[in-house]
Amino acid sequence: MTDNTPISGAVISTDPKFRAVFHGNGDGETQPVEVAFEIIVPFAEVSHGHLEELRVVQPSIVFIDLEDDPILGCKLAQFLVETNPALRLVAAGTDGSPEFLMTVMQAGISEYLPKPVTEDALVAAIGRVSRKLGAKVTQAAGPARREPGKLLAFFGTKGGSGSTTVATNLAIQVHRMTGKRTVLVDLDLELGEIALYLGVEPRFNFVDLAKNFHRMDAGLLASFIECHDSGVHLLSAPYHPERAESVTADHAKQIIQFLKQHYEYVFVDVSNSFSARTLAAFEKADEVYLIATADLPSLRNIQRCQHLIGRLSNIGELRLVVNRYHPDCDITLEDVEKSIGMEIYWALPNDYQSVIYAINTGQPVILDDSSPYTHELEALAAKMTGLPSASAHRKGWFSRKVVDPLKSFLGTEADEEEALMLPPAVVGGERA
């Protein structure tokens, strides 16, 4: 279906204005629809004869007007899809609430258009469904299997470490540099905020996808994904934290693996706790990025989790990124590496004003060319992808002399085994 051959369609509607939109719906570039059959009675009056004639006609697309009786219309749509899984449905109606849109998707409807339906909206919907139909034909001919996409997991070593900022902006930059299909997944299902950082209001989220995963395909997946202006796709966390309880580690593994089959880059921002979902993401990841700040809580938490992460047999390459670093910090990058026995993969500067403005306005900081934080993100993305960048990293630009009292406190003069453990907290002038 790559030429202008009309797609066979059927229309179910009592609204003559809705049916009239189908006249002259082709523009010469988008495939028109040839309406081969119409049902113009209310849903309650649709008979076996109507359905039998619809089956004989075998349309590729059925356009169904849900305005008169949305619930009964959705039941009819679900029946049509169950009896003919290859059928594509485009619905129209006046109810645009998230709850009803979920009902529409669960009924197996591919596209939903608000009424009154314009010719432009109809043409666009036909184009989207046509591409899906074309993909089905290609799959039937036996497409070549491609390698799964690369999964990159981002883990904040403590609250406020900036893992969401790093993951969100790197996803955008990697997509800009490579042009490859990229999806950003918010796996902090209790309090994830990637949608806020991108300035979008998603209709559906990770929990919704998990509940419908048993019937998921590429066409339905697109309905649960939001597309940011940057070209990056988003699978967001739910707004209500209690909804996270229904998603298990197995759900997370299955969905992540499914996304790897449809995207070349999958960026996953996990919660800063070792939940079963977090560990599931680690096990599927090609690269795990620990996002830390140069302070004792972050370093202590890295030490506490090193053993646990080390026990995961399938974990990918582990990389440490120090975020919001300033040369005047009491803890230097050298201190960080010596205290935890791990090399720093990258360090990002502290540009608080630019980053917080970006968060509050829903405009990712990577789009701000004047920010030094942006320049380092660009250089980090270049290193991750192996592609050249205009922002070359200045190796050692954060380095400064070690502060002797802090060095002593971190135990860097101790033997190799003890150097991996931070000392206990100091309480009342004595060690606890």
Secondary structure as GFF3:
##gff-version 3
##sequence-region A 1 432
A	DSSP	beta_strand	7	12	.	.	.	ID=ss1
A	DSSP	alpha_helix	16	20	.	.	.	ID=ss2
A	DSSP	beta_strand	33	39	.	.	.	ID=ss3
A	DSSP	three_ten_helix	43	45	.	.	.	ID=ss4
A	DSSP	alpha_helix	48	57	.	.	.	ID=ss5
A	DSSP	beta_strand	61	65	.	.	.	ID=ss6
A	DSSP	alpha_helix	70	83	.	.	.	ID=ss7
A	DSSP	beta_strand	88	93	.	.	.	ID=ss8
A	DSSP	alpha_helix	98	106	.	.	.	ID=ss9
A	DSSP	beta_strand	111	114	.	.	.	ID=ss10
A	DSSP	alpha_helix	119	140	.	.	.	ID=ss11
A	DSSP	beta_strand	150	156	.	.	.	ID=ss12
A	DSSP	alpha_helix	163	178	.	.	.	ID=ss13
A	DSSP	beta_strand	182	186	.	.	.	ID=ss14
A	DSSP	alpha_helix	194	198	.	.	.	ID=ss15
A	DSSP	alpha_helix	206	211	.	.	.	ID=ss16
A	DSSP	three_ten_helix	213	215	.	.	.	ID=ss17
A	DSSP	alpha_helix	218	224	.	.	.	ID=ss18
A	DSSP	beta_strand	226	227	.	.	.	ID=ss19
A	DSSP	beta_strand	233	235	.	.	.	ID=ss20
A	DSSP	three_ten_helix	241	246	.	.	.	ID=ss21
A	DSSP	alpha_helix	249	262	.	.	.	ID=ss22
A	DSSP	beta_strand	265	269	.	.	.	ID=ss23
A	DSSP	alpha_helix	276	284	.	.	.	ID=ss24
A	DSSP	beta_strand	287	292	.	.	.	ID=ss25
A	DSSP	alpha_helix	296	310	.	.	.	ID=ss26
A	DSSP	beta_strand	317	325	.	.	.	ID=ss27
A	DSSP	alpha_helix	333	340	.	.	.	ID=ss28
A	DSSP	beta_strand	344	349	.	.	.	ID=ss29
A	DSSP	alpha_helix	352	361	.	.	.	ID=ss30
A	DSSP	three_ten_helix	365	367	.	.	.	ID=ss31
A	DSSP	alpha_helix	372	385	.	.	.	ID=ss32
A	DSSP	alpha_helix	404	410	.	.	.	ID=ss33
A	DSSP	three_ten_helix	418	420	.	.	.	ID=ss34
A	DSSP	beta_strand	426	427	.	.	.	ID=ss35
A	DSSP	beta_strand	430	431	.	.	.	ID=ss36
###
